[in-house]
């Protein structure tokens, strides 16, 4: 894999992570329960706590 391909892959992964975090924030605003958000996003409870702050 070339350096350029690695950068693109890393960028895609970061973009996906940002999207998951934004979806989790919206779920928190809608007051979905933590277990559901964890199940749907794959985030940990501590990651969700950080998003709440």
C-alpha positions, 0 to 999 in steps of 0.5 A: 500500500502506498503512502497516498493510499494509507492517507486516504484510508486514514481519512475515510476512517476518521470521517466514519468515526466523526459520523458515528460520533455525530449520530451518537450525539443526536441520539443522546439529544433524543434521549435514547438509552445508552445501551441502544446507542452503544449497540447501534454505534459500537461506541463504548460507554466512556466514549458516550460520556465524553460526547455528553460533556 
